[in-house]
Amino acid sequence: MVFCASKAFDQVNHLHFFKKLIDRVLPNILVRLLIYWYASQQFSVQWCSAKILPLNVSKGVSQGGILSPVLYYIFIDDLSSILSKVKYGCFMGDISMNHLLFADCSVILVLSPSELQRLLKIYKSFACENELTFNAKETKSLCFCSMKLKALVIHTLQLIEHNLVLVKEHNSI
């Protein structure tokens, strides 16, 4: 299954993000610099000659910023840790290979539809705790199986109350 967070870089809640930075035991000077940088951001809207007073920005990491992918990964690294500890999906020895994360996209690798639904529940929980949304409408799942199992019926999978699309070939993803 491949899916992406909706407007992921825009959704990063600064308070959750700062807590994650502190929990990582980064050097205080770096954490304080990032807190100052993000806490002092403001925006203003102008329509013709009318302009509203500046408002503080409480969410998001800079689009196109060189640090943004790294900062977003720090924000979702807890999800990777949680997924690595569960005993669902594919394994190489003792190493869990049930997910791949790249910026705002995820690939989930599992052995059965029931395992996939269990991992999706973990994603849902993480999304709720961290104020993220995943784009269920753009999410696709693809089942690889032997010829003997081609007739396998896969019940509807859900991601945050949305039914997911099951595609028959990889070109559809």
N, C-alpha and C positions, 0 to 999 in steps of 0.2 A: 504494500500500500504506500502511496506517495501522497502527502498533503502538506499544505503550507498554512502558516498562521496568517490571519487577515491583518494587513497593515502592521506587521510585527514590530518594525522599528518605531512606529508611531505610538504603539501601545505600552511600551516599557514604563511602568509606574516608577517614578523616581524614588519614592520612599522604599518600595520593595527592593529596588536596584541598589540603593545605598546600604541597606541592611545586608544584602548579599556580598557587597564589597567588603564590609566590615567583617562579616563571618568568614571570609576567605583569608583573613589575617594579612591583607596587603599592607605595605608601608603606610603609616598614618598620613604622611605628606601627600601621597598619591590619592588616597581616599578623600582627603580634605580638598585637594585640587579639583577632583571630579565633582564633589558636592558643590563647591563654589561655582564651578563652570556651569553645571546644570541648574542649580538653584537660582542663579542670577539671570537666567534667560527670560526674556520678555518678548511679547509680540503686541502689535497694534493693528487695527483694521481701519482702512480709510476708504470711504465711498464718496466720490466726488470731492467736495470740500469738507465733509464731515469726517472726523477722526475720533475714535474712542480712545480712552486712556489706556496706557500699556497694561497688559495682563501677564501674570506669571505663567510660565510653562511648567506643568507638573507631570507631563508624560513625554516619552519619546527620546530616542538617541538621534543625533544628527544624521540626516540622510546624506549619503555620499562621503561622510567623514571617514578618514583612514582608520580610526579606532572603532567606528560603529559596529562592524561585524564582530570584533573581539568583545566589545562591551555587551552586545546582544547575546553572544555565546555565554558570557559569565552569567547573564540574567537567566538563561535556560539550562545552565549546567546542572542544576539540581534535578531537572527532569531526566537528564542522561544518567545521573547517579541512581535515581530511583529505578529506572528501567533496567539498568545493569544488574541490580540486585534481585530482581524477580526471576523466577525459574520458568519463564515462558519464552518461546522463540527458539532461535537457532543458537547452537553453542559450538565452539571450537575448544575442546577440552573443557576447562573451567571458565572460559571467557564467554560472556554473553554477547551474542551478535544479533540481538533482537531489534536494533534500531541504528539508524545513521542520521546524524543531524548536520545540516549545512545551512548556516544563517537561519532563514525563516522556514526552511523546508525540512521535512522528515520522511524517512523511509522506514517502514516497520516490516520486519522479517519474522514470520511465525510459522508454526507447523500445522495449525488448524484454525478454523474460523472462531472457535471458542476462545483460543489464546489471543487472537486478534481483538476480540471484543473486550477481553480482560485488560489488554494494554490500552485500548481506547478509553476505558474507564480511568486509567491512570492519567492519560492526557487530559481528560475532562476535569479531573480533580486538580491537576496542576494549573490548568487554565483558569479555573474558578479562584484558586488561591492567589494567583498572580495577575488577575484581571486581563487575561489574554483571550482572544477568540481565534478559533481555527476555521478555515474556510471549507466547511463540509460540502458545499456545492461543487467545489473544484477538486475535491478529493476523489481519487479513483483507487479501486483495489483490483488486483489481478491474481488469479489462482494458478500456480504452477503445480501440476500433478501428473502422475503416470496415466497411461491410456486406460488402465483398469479403473481409475477413479474419475474419469471424465464425466460420468453420470452423477457424480457427487452433487447433492443439493446443498447449496450454501444459503442459509437463511439470511435475511436482511441484517446488515450490520449498521450500527448507529454511532455517530459521533456528535455528542452534544445535541441530542434530540432530532438529528437529521439523518435520514436514511442515506447510506452510501451507495454509490454506483459500482457495480461489479462489471468489469470489462473482460472481453474474451481474448484480446490480443494486446501485446505490448505497444503497438502503434497508437492505441487509444489513450494512452497515459499522457 
